[in-house]
């Protein structure tokens, strides 16, 4: 049983649930769906950070968006707010969480 969740596994799960490719997410576009997916990736990579990536390391995953550590920290905070106050985002959060738990088991 492999309990390690790699960043690319989280990226694939989030892209699948949001119906986007990582190439679409890794753009400077500010469409709500893209921002939510980008923030979800950042949040879940930080949460299940098996590689002990720093916030700066997580930001580097987004080559075209140029996220530094403070922007990554902001994205994590905003995603938590999205989940708390938006039922649609909370539903997506639960789907992502369940898929990650299935990988871990």
N, C-alpha and C positions, 0 to 999 in steps of 0.2 A: 504494500500500500504506500503510495507516494503522497505525502501531505504538503509537498512544496508547490506553491502556486506561483508560476512565473508571470512576469508582467505581460508577456505576449498572450498568455492564456486569458488574462483579464481583459486585455484589449480585444481579443476575438469574441469573448462573451458579450461585452458591451456593444461592440459593433453589430453583432448579430441581433441583439435585443432592440437596438435603435434603428436597425436597417440601414446602417451607414458603413462605408469602408473607412479604414484608418486614414487613408489619403484624404478623404473628405473632412475628417475630424481634425487632421493636422494641417489646417489652413487658418488664415487670420479672419475667416468669415465669422460673423457674430450672430448667425441665425440661432434662435433659441434651442432647437433640437441639437445642433452641433455643439453649442456651448454646454448643454446638459450632458451630452455624451462625453465630451472632453473632461468635464468636471467629475463625472462618474468614474472614468478611467483613473484619474488622478487620485480620487478618494479611495477606491478599492485597491490600487497598487500600494498606497500608503498603509491602508488597513491590513493587507495581507503581504506585507513587505518581507518576504522570505529572503531576499537578497540583501537586506539592510540598506536599501537605497536611501540616500539623503533626499531632501526636497529638491535640491539642485539637480541630483541625478534623475529624478522623476521629470523635472522640467526639460531636461536634455532629450528625453524620449520624443518630445514634440519639436522636431527640427525646424519646422516652418513657422511655429508660433512664438518661439523664443521666450519660454517661461523661465523666469529666475525663481529662486527659492521663495521669495515673498509672494509672487504671483501664484505659485503652487499652494502655499499656505492659505491664501485668499480663496482659491478654488475649492479647497477642502472645506473651509468654513461656509462658503456659499452653497456647496452641495448639501451640507447638513441642513441648512435653512430650506433649500428646495424640498428636501425629503420631509421636513417637519411641516411645511405649510402648503404643499402641493400634492394632492392625492394621486395625480397622474405620475409624478416623479417618484412618489413613495411606492407605487405599484411596480415601476421599473426597477427601483432599488431592491424590492423583495425578489423579483425575478432574477436579478443579477446575483444576489446573495445566495439564493437557492442553487443556481448553477455552479457557483463557486464551491458551495458545500458538497455538491455531488462530485466534483472533481477531487475534493479532499478525501472523500470516502472511498 
